[in-house]
Amino acid sequence: MKFLPLSVAVLGLAALSGCVAPVGPVQVTRFHVPDVTPLGKGAIAVEPAPGVDGKSLEWQTYQIAVQRQLTLLGYSQAEAGQGAQVAELRLAKSMSDPARRSGPVSVGVGGSTGSYGGGLGIGLGFNLGGGPRQQVQTELGVMIKDRASAHTLWEGRASFDVDAKSPLADTALAAPKMAEALFKDFPGQSGATIEVK
């Protein structure tokens, strides 16, 4: 049997670990009516919330992820405009570019005097860390309403911050993770904010 050198094996494991996206915490808040018996039953359609573009590829990716979670909860899928309940989906993404707290080079000057003379010293410091990285913030919101009365039965919000260079900044990876976190332990404790890792 032929064994690979240790260095090759370590490089292979490092490459594989790079393919696994680390899942950061998702902040989730839910609210619901006291009587939750209508939730998780019947036909439901996932539709854009008022003022939201439901034709964007990004929104549609989240729609699929949310619909999958609703199906797992016991709902059957309905076409837009159909179903006893409607899940209004809204999505917001933004970028933040944290400003450097200090420049890449710092200079320090110090001096002293005493009975045996004086001295002066200058020190240079170099920040090799590159400073804070750009972050992508994603907010997913879903309101489940009774279609006939337009009464809100359940509302959930999930927010997620990730490094802009992380694989999870990509919609295709982030959407299922956020939808799963949003509906974890559905309907959840009303008014409580949880962190889903």
C-alpha positions as CSV (number, residue, x, y, z in Angstrom):
1,M,0.0,0.0,0.0
2,K,1.4,3.4,-0.9
3,F,0.9,6.3,1.5
4,L,0.8,10.0,0.6
5,P,3.4,12.3,2.2
6,L,2.0,14.1,5.2
7,S,2.3,17.5,3.5
8,V,0.1,16.3,0.6
9,A,-2.5,14.9,3.0
10,V,-2.7,18.1,5.0
11,L,-3.1,20.2,1.8
12,G,-5.9,17.9,0.7
13,L,-7.7,18.3,4.0
14,A,-7.3,22.1,3.9
15,A,-8.7,22.2,0.4
16,L,-11.7,20.1,1.5
17,S,-12.3,22.3,4.6
18,G,-12.4,25.3,2.3
19,C,-15.4,23.9,0.5
20,V,-17.4,23.7,3.7
21,A,-19.0,27.1,4.4
22,P,-18.9,28.0,8.1
23,V,-22.4,28.9,9.2
24,G,-22.6,32.1,11.3
25,P,-25.4,32.9,13.7
26,V,-28.7,34.0,12.3
27,Q,-30.7,36.4,14.6
28,V,-34.4,35.4,14.5
29,T,-37.5,37.1,16.0
30,R,-41.0,35.7,15.6
31,F,-44.5,37.0,16.6
32,H,-47.8,35.1,16.4
33,V,-51.4,35.1,17.4
34,P,-52.3,33.4,20.7
35,D,-54.3,30.6,18.8
36,V,-51.7,28.9,16.6
37,T,-54.0,26.1,15.4
38,P,-54.4,27.5,11.8
39,L,-50.7,27.6,11.4
40,G,-49.0,24.7,9.4
41,K,-52.3,23.6,7.8
42,G,-53.9,24.1,4.4
43,A,-52.6,25.6,1.2
44,I,-50.3,28.6,1.2
45,A,-48.7,30.7,-1.5
46,V,-45.4,32.6,-1.0
47,E,-45.8,36.0,-2.6
48,P,-43.9,39.3,-2.6
49,A,-44.7,41.7,0.2
50,P,-46.1,45.0,-0.9
51,G,-43.5,47.1,-2.7
52,V,-41.1,44.1,-3.2
53,D,-39.9,43.0,-6.7
54,G,-40.9,39.3,-6.9
55,K,-39.3,38.9,-10.3
56,S,-35.7,39.2,-9.2
57,L,-33.7,36.0,-9.3
58,E,-32.6,36.6,-5.7
59,W,-36.1,36.9,-4.4
60,Q,-37.2,33.8,-6.3
61,T,-34.3,31.9,-4.7
62,Y,-35.6,32.9,-1.2
63,Q,-39.2,32.1,-2.3
64,I,-38.1,28.5,-3.1
65,A,-36.3,28.1,0.2
66,V,-39.3,29.5,2.2
67,Q,-41.8,27.4,0.3
68,R,-39.7,24.3,1.1
69,Q,-39.8,25.1,4.8
70,L,-43.5,25.7,4.8
71,T,-44.1,22.4,3.1
72,L,-42.0,20.6,5.7
73,L,-44.2,22.3,8.4
74,G,-47.3,20.7,6.8
75,Y,-48.6,23.3,4.4
76,S,-49.4,22.4,0.8
77,Q,-48.2,24.7,-2.0
78,A,-50.6,27.0,-3.7
79,E,-50.2,29.2,-6.8
80,A,-50.0,33.0,-6.4
81,G,-53.4,34.4,-5.5
82,Q,-54.6,31.0,-4.3
83,G,-54.7,29.3,-0.9
84,A,-56.4,30.1,2.4
85,Q,-53.1,31.7,3.6
86,V,-50.4,33.8,2.1
87,A,-46.8,34.1,3.1
88,E,-45.6,37.6,2.2
89,L,-41.9,37.6,1.7
90,R,-39.6,40.6,1.8
91,L,-35.8,40.6,1.4
92,A,-33.2,43.3,2.0
93,K,-29.4,43.1,1.4
94,S,-26.8,45.7,2.1
95,M,-23.1,46.1,2.3
96,S,-21.1,47.7,5.1
97,D,-17.5,48.8,4.8
98,P,-16.2,49.2,8.3
99,A,-13.8,52.1,8.4
100,R,-10.3,51.4,9.7
101,R,-9.9,52.4,13.3
102,S,-6.3,53.3,12.6
103,G,-4.0,53.5,9.6
104,P,-1.7,50.8,8.4
105,V,1.4,52.5,9.9
106,S,1.6,54.0,13.4
107,V,4.4,56.1,14.9
108,G,5.2,56.4,18.6
109,V,7.6,58.8,20.2
110,G,8.9,58.7,23.7
111,G,11.5,60.5,25.8
112,S,12.9,60.6,29.3
113,T,15.2,62.7,31.4
114,G,17.0,62.0,34.6
115,S,20.0,62.7,36.7
116,Y,22.2,60.5,34.4
117,G,21.1,62.1,31.1
118,G,18.2,61.9,28.7
119,G,17.0,59.8,25.9
120,L,14.6,59.9,22.9
121,G,13.1,56.9,21.2
122,I,10.9,56.5,18.1
123,G,8.9,53.3,17.3
124,L,7.2,52.3,14.1
125,G,4.2,49.8,14.0
126,F,2.8,48.1,10.9
127,N,-0.7,46.7,10.8
128,L,-0.5,43.6,8.6
129,G,-4.0,42.4,9.3
130,G,-5.7,44.5,6.6
131,G,-8.3,46.0,8.8
132,P,-12.0,45.1,9.0
133,R,-13.5,43.4,5.9
134,Q,-16.6,44.3,4.0
135,Q,-19.7,42.7,5.3
136,V,-23.0,41.6,3.6
137,Q,-26.1,42.0,5.7
138,T,-29.2,40.1,4.7
139,E,-32.6,40.5,6.2
140,L,-35.4,38.0,5.5
141,G,-39.0,38.7,6.6
142,V,-42.1,36.6,6.2
143,M,-45.7,37.4,7.3
144,I,-48.3,34.6,7.2
145,K,-51.7,36.0,6.7
146,D,-55.2,34.7,6.4
147,R,-56.0,35.6,2.8
148,A,-59.7,36.3,3.3
149,S,-59.4,38.7,6.3
150,A,-55.7,39.8,5.7
151,H,-55.2,39.2,9.4
152,T,-51.6,38.5,10.3
153,L,-51.2,35.1,12.0
154,W,-47.4,34.9,12.2
155,E,-44.5,37.1,11.4
156,G,-40.8,36.3,11.4
157,R,-37.6,38.2,10.8
158,A,-34.1,36.8,10.3
159,S,-30.9,38.7,9.9
160,F,-27.5,37.5,9.0
161,D,-24.1,39.2,8.6
162,V,-21.3,37.5,6.8
163,D,-17.9,38.5,5.3
164,A,-18.4,39.6,1.7
165,K,-15.8,37.0,0.5
166,S,-17.5,34.1,2.4
167,P,-19.4,31.5,0.3
168,L,-22.4,32.3,2.4
169,A,-22.6,35.8,0.9
170,D,-23.9,33.9,-2.2
171,T,-27.7,33.9,-2.3
172,A,-27.9,30.2,-3.4
173,L,-26.1,29.1,-0.1
174,A,-27.6,31.8,2.2
175,A,-31.3,31.4,1.3
176,P,-31.8,27.8,2.6
177,K,-29.8,28.5,5.7
178,M,-31.8,31.6,6.6
179,A,-35.2,30.1,5.8
180,E,-34.3,27.0,7.9
181,A,-33.3,29.3,10.8
182,L,-36.5,31.5,10.4
183,F,-38.8,28.5,10.8
184,K,-36.8,26.5,13.4
185,D,-39.2,25.3,16.1
186,F,-42.1,26.9,14.3
187,P,-44.1,28.9,15.4
188,G,-41.5,29.8,18.1
189,Q,-41.9,31.9,21.2
190,S,-43.8,35.0,20.3
191,G,-41.7,38.2,20.8
192,A,-38.5,36.3,21.6
193,T,-35.3,36.8,19.7
194,I,-33.1,33.7,19.3
195,E,-29.7,33.0,17.7
196,V,-29.6,30.1,15.4
197,K,-26.1,28.7,14.6
